[in-house]
Amino acid sequence: MNENLPMLEVKNLQVSINENPILKNLNLTINEGEIHAIMGPNGSGKSTFSKVLAGHPAYTVTNGEILFKGSNILSLEPEERSHLGIFLAFQYPIEIPGVTNEDFLRLAYNAKQKFYNKPTVDPIEFLKIIHEKLNSINMSPLFLSRNINEGFSGGEKKRNEILQMILLDSELAILDETDSGLDIDALKTISLGINDFMNSSKSIILITHYQRLLDYIKPTYVHVMQHGKIIKTGSAELAEELEKKGYEWLK
Amino acid sequence: MINQSNKVLNTNITKLVNQTYQYGFSTNIDKDIIEKGLNIEVIKLISQKKQEPEFLLEFRLKAYKRWKKMLQPEWACLKFPQINYQDIVYYSAPKSQKKLNSLEEVDPELLKTFEKLGISLTEQKRLANVAIDVVFDSVSIGTTFQDELRKDGVIFCSISEAILEYKNLIEKYLGSVVPVGDNYFSALNSAVFTDGSFCYIPQNVVCPLDLSTYFRINDQMAGQFERTLIIAEKNSKVNYLEGCTAPQYDTNQLHAAIVEIVALENATVKYSTVQNWYAGNKFGKGGIYNFVTKRGLCSGSKSKISWTQVETGSAITWKYPSCLLIGDQSQGEFYSVALTNNYQQADTGTKMIHVGKKSKSQVISKGISAGQSKNSYRGFIKVTKKAVGVRNYSQCDSLLIGNSSNSNTFPFISIQNSTTKLEHEASTSKIGEEQIFYFLQRGICLEKAIELMISGFCRDIFTKLPLEFAVEADKLLTLKLEGSVG
C-alpha cells in the first residue's frame, strides 16, 4: 500500500434516499493514525454518512466518491467493504433471534480469514481467540451462548459492537453514537477497549453528541456536521466549545 | 425511505427465490395408463388391474359414492382454480408385464431416475440403516431389505402387495383411522388409490431399520393417490421417513394421499416427512396441489405417535397430520416447518383429539413465508369430557421474509374437562433488511446469513428429525430461499 494515501477520502459526496437529499457535498479526508469526531445536531446526516460508508443498500449516492486506501469503493458490496477493513459499530444494534453470538462471531471471523486466504478456525480454536477479546473489555463468556443482541441491555449491545470491532481488527472503525446510553463505568471500559484497538495504522470516526467520550478518547480533529455537510473543523477544543455553546452560534 | 429499501430487498429476494428446482426432470418410460376421468368403470378397472379382492372394490365404490355427494372444502386459506377431476389420469404405472422378483428386473431407465434423485435402492441404504419403498406415479417400484426385516417379523411392502398377501390386516385396519367419508380428498383417495406403503411391526419388536418411502410423480396428467398404512403392535417401535419430488410441468398435478397409523399399547411410531414436490415457477405457474390426510390413532395406553414434517414444496399444501389420543396416557406430537416462497400457499397444522386420561400432546409449528406466498397454521386441540388430566403445549412461530409474504395462525381450542392444562404460545418475526445488513457489515454473505437465521428459527424442529433428514432439511430450506433476501 502506498504510504501517502489517506485511509479515507470522501469527495463531494451527495446522497439521497427516495430522492430526498441527505448528504450535500460532503468532503472529508482521514489519514492513518487519526481519530475524527463528528458532532452535530440530530438529523444532520451523521448516521446516514456512516451507513453510506458501510454500503447500506437503502441509500443512493448521486454524486461524489469514496476512496478507501486510494480505491473507489462505491461499487463494492457491504461484505466486501467489511473484508477490506471498514467496520461500523451501529447506533442501534439489531436483535437477531435464533443465532448465537458465538456462531455469529466465528462466522464473521472466518469470513474475513477466508477473504485473505488465511486458515479458518474451528469452534474450539475460536473459543480461545474470543475469550481473550472478551477479557479485554470485561465481558462475560456467557454472552457467547446468548442470541445476538437478544434481550441485551443498551450497554451490553454497545459492548458487543466493540467486541466485534476488536475481533475483526478492521482498519477503519466508524462508531455511531457508541457512547449513547452508557453509564460512566461502561463508558470507561469501552473507551479502554477503543484506545487499546487504536494504533498508528488505523483510523476511527467517532460520531457522538457528547464531549464526555472525548475525555477518554482524544480526537485528532472535531467536525461539525449540519444539513448534510461539514460546516466546521477544529481540534479537540472545538468539542468543549460546542458543549458550552451548542450549535446555534455556528450558523 | 422505507420504499426504497423495500425495492432493494425485494430484488434480492427475487434473486434468491429464483433458484431452480433440481428434481424437475421427467423420465420417459413405457406406461400403462387408464384414460382420463373418474367413474365407476375406472374404479372397477383399477381394482381389476390390481387383481384386488372383492372387499377392496366395495371399499372403493363406497368411497366413490361418498365422494360424489361431497363438495371440495373451501374453509382453508387457499386460492386456486377449480380442479377438473375428470381431466386427471387416475392410474399410471410403469409398464411391466410380470411381477418383479428383484430390483435387478426393474426398468433401468427408472433406476436411473432414482439415481438422479440421490436414492440408491441398493446397499448404500443399508449403511444408512434405512429400508426404502419407492412409489413412482402410482405404483410401488421396489422395496429394499424385505428379507432382512422379515427375520424380525416386520412386514414392509407396497400396499398392493399387502392387499393380496395380508388380507386380514388390511381388512381390519384400512380406513379404520381415516374413514372413507372423512373428507373430500380422503374419499377420493379411498376410491382411486393405486399404491403406497404398508408396514406392520409385530408385538415387542423394535424395528431394526428406519423405514422409508419415496414418492415421485412423473406423468404430467396423472394424479398421485397413494396410501400408507402403519400398524405398530403392543410394545413395538418404528421410525418412518417419507420423501417426495416431482418433475417440473406447467400444469398443476394433483396429489391426494392418506397416511394412517395405528399404535397399540405402549407402541411408538415416529413419522418424518420432507416434502419437496415441485412448487411451480416464480410466477406461480405449475406445481403440485397437495391435499393430504394424515392421521394417527393412539389406541392403546401409553402409545405414542410423533409427526415431524418439513414442508417446502407444492404450489398448494393442505395437510393436517393429527393424533387421536384414545389410550390412557397416550402421547401425540407434531413438529412442523413449513416454508413457502413465490406464489406458494400452505395451510397446514394439526389436530390433537384427547379422549384418553392423562393423554399429552405437544405442537410446535414454524412457518416461514417469503416472496408473495401465503402460509397458514391451523390447529385444533380438543379435550373431551372424560379425558382427565390432559396436558397440551402448542407453539406457533411465524417468520416473514420480505414485505409481500403473508402469514396466518388459526388456533382452535375446545376444552370440555376442567382438569386440563393447556398452553399456547405464538410469535411473529421478520427477517428484515437491517438484520441482513448487520450480517453483511460483519462480512458474512447473504446466503450464510439467511441460513443461520432460518436454521436458528427451525432448530427446535430439526433436532426432532432423524440425522440424515435433518441435514437434508437444513440444506433444502437454504436452497429454497437462495436469492430470496437481501
Interface residues (C-beta under 8 A of the other chain):
Chain A: I17 N18 N20 A54 G55 H56 P57 A58 T60 E77 P78 E79 S82 H83 F87 L88 F90 P93 I94 I96 P97 G98 V99 T100 D103 F104 L107 A108 A111 K112 F115 N147 I148 Q164 L168
Chain B: M1 N3 Q4 S5 V8 L9 S429 G432 E433 E434 Q435 F437 Y438 F439 L440 Q441 R442 G443 I444 C445 L446 K448 L452 M453 S455 G456 F457 R459 G486
